[in-house]
């Protein structure tokens, strides 16, 4: 039986490592624009080109050349984009904590707590059914002995692995009520709350602080607080917490340690000053602040999308630089520069005077729609700073 248990523990460790390794190694990467937004902008550019040809602003040769460039960029940026490019590619380290720490403890703990060797007989019952049966037995045991903090702890971890999150929270709270000085329980509850909210919020931080007050070397609490500091761009504090967590890990936790080291490397990279590109100079950009007029501020929802773009005052109508962000960031400083050009041949520094437009879209569509909120500045000179762009009218 001891050999069978040893093999089971080894298989659990291997399975957890395989599942968790990509999560632990992953870094946050944020896509500025998704393929749908690129497609809308490219379609708008093509319409503008056709209008310019009709109005005689460009000749047929210029039209064909710019049209071919747009078609080429459509293939490169939209048709060949990864299928998942419309989503922000963020692997949540908190999920890794559940897998790496919670799963083995929950499964092994359930076995020893219930003392059911038959549950290891995979030939008789599927694994999922075995776990459910063990959880059911533990629930019945706790009904008879509700003052068992270890039982509630294992039940909470089991619920978490099974994605029964509200029940997991209830079990952790019962365990903490019985054992309030248990730092591991507080860290587990903080991890669960953060996972439920997709953010290390105030409630989660409260449990983390309690856990570290009891045990300043608690690995999970340190890892979670480091993630919170990273999200707040407090990279030095994040690195400090993650290094402390690594120091408290044993040789059997190498995968977890490697994941924390990858996070440290990510934080160190974020701390390096960004080197501006060759096109980023004082004469290749315009900047300022965008605000919403009080008279229409109530029409803005936090989930609306804001587009700010520049068009040449005289020349093609297509944007030469564009940026986007959520309306809940208003008022906000902005900067348009050559790196935001839709095409190298149509960048900001190719022109001297611009119309700068801010548009709040309910649909998230860059193409103007009735009901959009807009603001505009004309005759903006290349290199202009401290512009005051006010969104003050409604698109008819």
Beta strands, then each sheet from edge to edge (+ up, - down):
strand 1: 285-292
strand 2: 305-312
strand 3: 321-326
strand 4: 332-337
strand 5: 353-361
strand 6: 373-381
strand 7: 387-391
strand 8: 393-394
sheet 1: 4+ 1- 7-
sheet 2: 3+ 2- 5+ 6- 8+
end
